[in-house]
């Protein structure tokens, strides 16, 4: 009579213990997260964080992420300043207006 509830309860305890005992898995970093950390660390001259972010993804992926971040930053600044992305990019690099 009590065998079925006991087995159900035992199964429940086993499943909750397994879930509790397994440490939370650290999710892998994506290339945009790596690029954001890498660029911000470069801006702050933090070599430890630069090295850490560079190890999260392949060099090619990091390069793509940094390029995408640069494009998005220039577009955001251009909208904020009400200027063309070309003008903003040249200004950021210290180049004369074209």
Secondary structure, 3 states (H helix, E strand, C coil): CCHHHHHHHHHHHHHHHHHHHCCCCCCCCCHHHHHHHHHHHHHHCCHHHHHHHHCCCCHHHHHHHHHHHHHHHHHHHHHHHCCCHHHHHHHHCCCCCC
